[in-house]
Amino acid sequence: MTFKLWESKVYVLKEGWNTFCQKHSLREHEDFVTVRCSAMIKLCFSISSRRLRPCFVCS
Protein backbone atom coordinates (compact mmCIF):
# COMPACT_ATOMS: atom_id res chain seq x y z
CA MET A 1 0.00 0.00 0.00
CA THR A 2 1.20 3.52 -0.73
CA PHE A 3 0.65 6.64 1.39
CA LYS A 4 1.09 9.77 -0.77
CA LEU A 5 0.96 13.51 -0.30
CA TRP A 6 -1.85 15.01 -2.38
CA GLU A 7 -2.58 18.68 -2.98
CA SER A 8 0.52 19.47 -0.86
CA LYS A 9 -1.37 19.14 2.43
CA VAL A 10 -3.46 15.98 2.40
CA TYR A 11 -2.13 12.42 2.58
CA VAL A 12 -4.10 9.70 0.81
CA LEU A 13 -3.86 5.92 0.72
CA LYS A 14 -3.28 4.71 -2.82
CA GLU A 15 -2.46 1.40 -4.54
CA GLY A 16 -3.45 -1.61 -2.50
CA TRP A 17 -6.21 -0.13 -0.31
CA ASN A 18 -8.98 -2.34 -1.78
CA THR A 19 -6.83 -5.45 -1.38
CA PHE A 20 -6.09 -4.47 2.24
CA CYS A 21 -9.83 -4.07 2.95
CA GLN A 22 -10.62 -7.47 1.46
CA LYS A 23 -7.74 -9.21 3.28
CA HIS A 24 -8.88 -7.83 6.65
CA SER A 25 -12.62 -8.23 5.93
CA LEU A 26 -13.32 -4.52 6.42
CA ARG A 27 -16.89 -3.45 5.71
CA GLU A 28 -18.10 -0.07 4.50
CA HIS A 29 -20.24 1.76 7.11
CA GLU A 30 -19.33 -0.87 9.78
CA ASP A 31 -15.59 -0.53 10.35
CA PHE A 32 -13.88 2.54 11.75
CA VAL A 33 -10.33 2.89 10.41
CA THR A 34 -7.61 5.04 11.98
CA VAL A 35 -4.43 5.92 10.09
CA ARG A 36 -1.46 7.24 12.04
CA CYS A 37 1.60 8.57 10.29
CA SER A 38 5.06 9.62 11.32
CA ALA A 39 7.64 11.50 9.31
CA MET A 40 10.59 11.47 11.72
CA ILE A 41 13.28 10.05 9.44
CA LYS A 42 11.17 8.41 6.79
CA LEU A 43 7.42 8.59 6.24
CA CYS A 44 5.66 5.55 7.67
CA PHE A 45 2.12 4.80 8.77
CA SER A 46 0.05 2.32 10.75
CA ILE A 47 -3.58 1.35 10.39
CA SER A 48 -5.96 0.09 13.05
CA SER A 49 -9.63 -0.71 12.73
CA ARG A 50 -12.60 -1.66 14.85
CA ARG A 51 -16.08 -2.83 13.98
CA LEU A 52 -18.90 -0.52 15.03
CA ARG A 53 -22.21 -1.76 16.34
CA PRO A 54 -25.12 -1.28 13.94
CA CYS A 55 -26.98 1.97 14.48
CA PHE A 56 -30.67 2.13 13.71
CA VAL A 57 -32.22 5.52 13.07
CA CYS A 58 -35.92 5.99 13.73
CA SER A 59 -37.82 7.70 10.93
Backbone as a printed PyTorch tensor [residue, N CA C, xyz], in Angstrom:
tensor([[[  0.8430,  -1.1650,   0.0000],
         [  0.0000,   0.0000,   0.0000],
         [  0.8960,   1.2390,   0.0000]],

        [[  0.4310,   2.2900,  -0.6080],
         [  1.1980,   3.5180,  -0.7270],
         [  0.4500,   4.6730,  -0.0590]],

        [[  1.1820,   5.4690,   0.7010],
         [  0.6500,   6.6380,   1.3900],
         [  1.2970,   7.8450,   0.7240]],

        [[  0.5090,   8.6740,   0.0180],
         [  1.0910,   9.7650,  -0.7670],
         [  0.5360,  11.1190,  -0.3510]],

        [[  1.3650,  12.1320,  -0.5470],
         [  0.9580,  13.5080,  -0.3040],
         [  0.1920,  13.9940,  -1.5320]],

        [[ -0.9860,  14.5580,  -1.2990],
         [ -1.8490,  15.0090,  -2.3810],
         [ -2.2570,  16.4440,  -2.1100]],

        [[ -2.2320,  17.2640,  -3.1160],
         [ -2.5850,  18.6800,  -2.9770],
         [ -1.6960,  19.3930,  -1.9590]],

        [[ -0.5070,  18.9520,  -1.7740],
         [  0.5250,  19.4720,  -0.8620],
         [  0.1380,  19.5970,   0.6110]],

        [[ -1.0200,  19.1050,   1.0130],
         [ -1.3740,  19.1450,   2.4310],
         [ -2.0860,  17.8880,   2.9160]],

        [[ -2.6440,  17.1260,   2.0190],
         [ -3.4580,  15.9790,   2.3990],
         [ -2.7700,  14.6890,   1.9790]],

        [[ -2.6780,  13.7370,   2.9130],
         [ -2.1350,  12.4250,   2.5840],
         [ -3.2750,  11.4890,   2.2360]],

        [[ -3.0830,  10.6620,   1.2370],
         [ -4.1010,   9.7020,   0.8100],
         [ -3.4810,   8.3150,   0.6730]],

        [[ -4.2940,   7.2940,   0.9370],
         [ -3.8640,   5.9160,   0.7170],
         [ -4.1470,   5.5700,  -0.7340]],

        [[ -3.1530,   5.0570,  -1.4100],
         [ -3.2790,   4.7090,  -2.8200],
         [ -3.0720,   3.2110,  -2.9820]],

        [[ -2.7460,   2.7840,  -4.1570],
         [ -2.4570,   1.4030,  -4.5410],
         [ -2.4840,   0.3980,  -3.3870]],

        [[ -3.4090,  -0.5350,  -3.4770],
         [ -3.4490,  -1.6110,  -2.4960],
         [ -4.5110,  -1.4700,  -1.4190]],

        [[ -5.2070,  -0.3350,  -1.3640],
         [ -6.2110,  -0.1290,  -0.3130],
         [ -7.3390,  -1.1480,  -0.4190]],

        [[ -7.8760,  -1.3790,  -1.6190],
         [ -8.9750,  -2.3420,  -1.7840],
         [ -8.5460,  -3.7470,  -1.3880]],

        [[ -7.3480,  -4.1420,  -1.7470],
         [ -6.8250,  -5.4550,  -1.3790],
         [ -6.6960,  -5.5640,   0.1420]],

        [[ -6.2090,  -4.5050,   0.7840],
         [ -6.0870,  -4.4700,   2.2440],
         [ -7.4600,  -4.6650,   2.8990]],

        [[ -8.4710,  -3.9620,   2.3990],
         [ -9.8310,  -4.0660,   2.9520],
         [-10.3750,  -5.4870,   2.8150]],

        [[-10.1510,  -6.1030,   1.6760],
         [-10.6160,  -7.4700,   1.4620],
         [ -9.8710,  -8.4500,   2.3710]],

        [[ -8.5640,  -8.3040,   2.4660],
         [ -7.7430,  -9.2120,   3.2780],
         [ -8.1460,  -9.1630,   4.7530]],

        [[ -8.5280,  -7.9910,   5.2440],
         [ -8.8810,  -7.8260,   6.6520],
         [-10.3980,  -7.7870,   6.8860]],

        [[-11.1530,  -8.1530,   5.8610],
         [-12.6230,  -8.2330,   5.9310],
         [-13.2630,  -6.9450,   6.4460]],

        [[-12.7490,  -5.8050,   6.0010],
         [-13.3200,  -4.5250,   6.4150],
         [-14.6100,  -4.2720,   5.6370]],

        [[-15.5930,  -3.7210,   6.3350],
         [-16.8890,  -3.4550,   5.7120],
         [-17.2110,  -1.9650,   5.7420]],

        [[-17.6940,  -1.4680,   4.5990],
         [-18.1020,  -0.0700,   4.5000],
         [-19.2550,   0.1900,   5.4620]],

        [[-19.2190,   1.3190,   6.1500],
         [-20.2370,   1.7630,   7.1140],
         [-20.2730,   0.9230,   8.3920]],

        [[-19.3510,  -0.0500,   8.5580],
         [-19.3310,  -0.8660,   9.7760],
         [-17.9890,  -0.7930,  10.4960]],

        [[-16.9200,  -0.5580,   9.7530],
         [-15.5920,  -0.5320,  10.3510],
         [-15.0520,   0.8840,  10.3980]],

        [[-14.4930,   1.2360,  11.5420],
         [-13.8800,   2.5410,  11.7470],
         [-12.3760,   2.3460,  11.6200]],

        [[-11.7550,   3.0570,  10.6930],
         [-10.3300,   2.8880,  10.4120],
         [ -9.5810,   4.1420,  10.8290]],

        [[ -8.4800,   3.9460,  11.5640],
         [ -7.6130,   5.0400,  11.9820],
         [ -6.2580,   4.8730,  11.3130]],

        [[ -5.7600,   5.9400,  10.7170],
         [ -4.4330,   5.9160,  10.0930],
         [ -3.5580,   6.8840,  10.8540]],

        [[ -2.4290,   6.3930,  11.3360],
         [ -1.4630,   7.2370,  12.0400],
         [ -0.1940,   7.2870,  11.1950]],

        [[  0.3700,   8.4680,  11.0760],
         [  1.5950,   8.5710,  10.2890],
         [  2.6790,   9.2820,  11.0890]],

        [[  3.8960,   9.0120,  10.6880],
         [  5.0610,   9.6200,  11.3180],
         [  6.0630,   9.9470,  10.2240]],

        [[  6.6620,  11.1080,  10.3260],
         [  7.6440,  11.5010,   9.3130],
         [  8.9580,  11.8950,   9.9780]],

        [[  9.3580,  11.1340,  10.9920],
         [ 10.5920,  11.4700,  11.7150],
         [ 11.8030,  11.3860,  10.7790]],

        [[ 12.1600,  10.2150,  10.3590],
         [ 13.2830,  10.0480,   9.4400],
         [ 12.7460,   9.7260,   8.0510]],

        [[ 11.7660,   8.8680,   8.0290],
         [ 11.1700,   8.4080,   6.7890],
         [  9.6670,   8.3050,   7.0340]],

        [[  8.8620,   8.6500,   6.0730],
         [  7.4190,   8.5910,   6.2380],
         [  6.9760,   7.1410,   6.4000]],

        [[  6.2430,   6.8690,   7.4700],
         [  5.6630,   5.5480,   7.6660],
         [  4.2740,   5.7290,   8.2690]],

        [[  3.4590,   4.6820,   8.2400],
         [  2.1180,   4.8010,   8.7750],
         [  1.6480,   3.4660,   9.3350]],

        [[  0.6730,   3.5240,  10.2190],
         [  0.0540,   2.3190,  10.7540],
         [ -1.4550,   2.4720,  10.6510]],

        [[ -2.1310,   1.3490,  10.5420],
         [ -3.5820,   1.3530,  10.3910],
         [ -4.1860,   0.4500,  11.4480]],

        [[ -5.2100,   0.9360,  12.1230],
         [ -5.9600,   0.0910,  13.0460],
         [ -7.4340,   0.2330,  12.7070]],

        [[ -8.2040,  -0.7850,  13.0380],
         [ -9.6330,  -0.7150,  12.7310],
         [-10.4290,  -1.3880,  13.8360]],

        [[-11.6910,  -1.0010,  13.9190],
         [-12.6020,  -1.6600,  14.8480],
         [-13.9840,  -1.6580,  14.2340]],

        [[-14.7320,  -2.7040,  14.5150],
         [-16.0840,  -2.8320,  13.9820],
         [-17.0450,  -2.0960,  14.8860]],

        [[-17.8990,  -1.2670,  14.2810],
         [-18.8980,  -0.5170,  15.0280],
         [-20.1860,  -1.3280,  15.1360]],

        [[-20.9130,  -1.1070,  16.2020],
         [-22.2120,  -1.7640,  16.3380],
         [-23.1910,  -1.1080,  15.3640]],

        [[-24.1310,  -1.8780,  14.8530],
         [-25.1180,  -1.2810,  13.9440],
         [-25.9070,  -0.1800,  14.6600]],

        [[-26.2160,   0.8600,  13.9390],
         [-26.9830,   1.9710,  14.4820],
         [-28.2730,   2.0900,  13.6810]],

        [[-29.3810,   2.0330,  14.3870],
         [-30.6660,   2.1290,  13.7140],
         [-31.2780,   3.4830,  13.9910]],

        [[-31.6530,   4.1740,  12.9430],
         [-32.2190,   5.5200,  13.0700],
         [-33.7300,   5.4190,  12.8950]],

        [[-34.4460,   5.9940,  13.8260],
         [-35.9180,   5.9880,  13.7290],
         [-36.3590,   7.0400,  12.7200]],

        [[-37.3490,   6.7320,  11.9200],
         [-37.8240,   7.7040,  10.9310],
         [-39.0670,   8.4110,  11.4110]]])
